[in-house]
Amino acid sequence: MYLRSTILFLISFLPVALEAAERDTLRRFGAEVYAVPATVLSIDEYQKKFMVKNPTASFCAAITYSALPKDSDDYAADYGYPTFSFGLRYSDHHRVRMHREKDSEWGSYVPVDYESRLGDIITAYASFNRPLLRTRRWEIDYMLSMGVGYSHKKYNNRDDIDNLLIGSRWLVYFGAGAHVTYHFAREWGIRAGIDYYHHSNGGMNMPNKGVNVLGPSIGIVYQPYYEEVVSHRYDFRPGAFQRYWYLNFSAAAGIKALNEEFQLTQFYSSTESPDYCKNDFRKYVTWSAQADLMYRYARRWASGVGFDVFYGRYTDDVKEMEKNWKQADRYSRWSLGIAAKHEVFYHQWSIAMSIGWYLFRHQGFKPEALEQPYYERVGLYYTFSHLGNLRVGFNVKAHRTRADYTEMCLSIPIVL
C-alpha cells in the first residue's frame, strides 16, 4: 500500500518536475535583434579608385545562451559567464556601387558604361560575447564571431565587372565588436556599440578583395538569465588550473586561386582575347606545416612561438604568368616564417591566431609587390579528447586582411 502510494505520488509529481526542469533550461536561453547602419571600408588606394558609393546596413536576429553559476562550469566562470549567439545576418548592400574609370593602373582594361553592384549577403554565424563589466543595470562586452555567408551577386564579366570585392557565392565571415547594454527591465535591455565584419571567399576564388564593414549598432536583447548571473556570479569558484608547456604539430591542406592569373586577364589581355576579364580561375592545392612551442598559462589562453613552412606548386605557374610583365630574380615553391601565436579555449573549442614574419619567400614579382613581409592566420578548432586531444579545424591565411588561402588543418599537442 505504501509502495503504491509512493508510485502514484511520483507519477503525479512528474509533470510538475518536467515543467520546472523545462523552465530552468529555458532560462539559459534568450534572444537579440539589432541593426548596423554602416560603411564599406576602402582599405587601400586601389579600392578607393573604384568605390563610388559605400553606405550599407545589416540586420541581425539571434538566439542567445548563457551558462548559470549553479552549472559549476569552470570555463563559464573564468570568462565571467559569456553569452553565445547563434543567428542570421542580412547585409543590405543595394546602395554600394563600384566603377573603374580609365586609368593607367588598369592596363588594357576598358571601362564599361554601367556601375557594378555589391550583392546582398545572408550569413549564418555564431558569436562569443564576453562581459567586461556587469551591474544590475549596465553591461559592457566585446564580441567575436565566425560564420558562413551567401551572396546573391558576385563578380562576372556580363553585368558586375567592377565588383572586385566578392568573387564567390559562398563566403567566410568574421566579426568583432564592443557594446554597452542598459537593462531597463529584469529580462530586457537596449544595446548599442560598434561592429566590424568581413566577408570574403578566403582566397579560394578571384577576385577576393573582400568586404570590410564598420558601423554603429543598436538593438534589443532579451536575457532571462541576466539577473541570476549578476546576483550569483561569485557563488561558484572554478578549480585551480595547472599550467603547462606543450608542443603543437600541425599539417594543413588548402585551396587557393591566383591573384596573378586574375591580374593577367584583367590588365594584360586584349579585349579580343577569350581570357579578357574571364569569370573562372584555376584552383591550386596548398600545403603547410607548423611546429609551435606553447605555454598554457590559464584555462582560457595559451601563447607561444612557432615555425611555419609553406609549399605551393602554383609558384611554377606564377613564374610562367609573370613573363607577361616582369619577373622576379628567384622563384621557390617553399616559404618559411616565424610567428607569434595565441590560442583562446572554451571547452573543446578554440580560436587560434598568429602573426608571422617571412624568413624565406620567393613567390614572384607580383606577390612581393602586393604582400607584406608579414602574414596573419586565424582559425577555429575542435579538440577530440578521446583521440589523444587530436584537433581538427580550418585556418584562413591573409596578408593585411586580404585572404591568401583557406586550409583544413590537423593538429596534435604534446604536453611537456
Secondary structure, DSSP 8 states (H G I E B T S, - for coil): -HHHHHHHHHHHHHHHHHHHHHHHHHTTEEEEEEEEEEEE---SHHHHHHEEE-EEEEEEEEEEE---GGG--HHHHHTTS-EEEEEEEEEE-TT-EE---S-GGGTT----SS-EE---EEEEEEEEEEEEEE-SSEEEEEEEEEEEEEES---BTTTBTT--S---SEEEEEEEEEEEEE--SSSEEEEEEEEEEEEE-TTSSS----EEEEEEEEEEEE-TTHHHHHHHTTTS-------EEEEEEEEEEEEEE-HHHHHHHHHSS-TTSTTTT-S---EEEEEEEEEEEEEE-SSSEEEEEEEEEEEETHHHHHHHHGGGS---S---SEEEEEEEEEEEEETTEEEEEEEEEEEEE---HHHHHHS-SEEEEEEEEEEEGGGTTEEEEEEEEEETTEEEEEEEEEEEEEE-
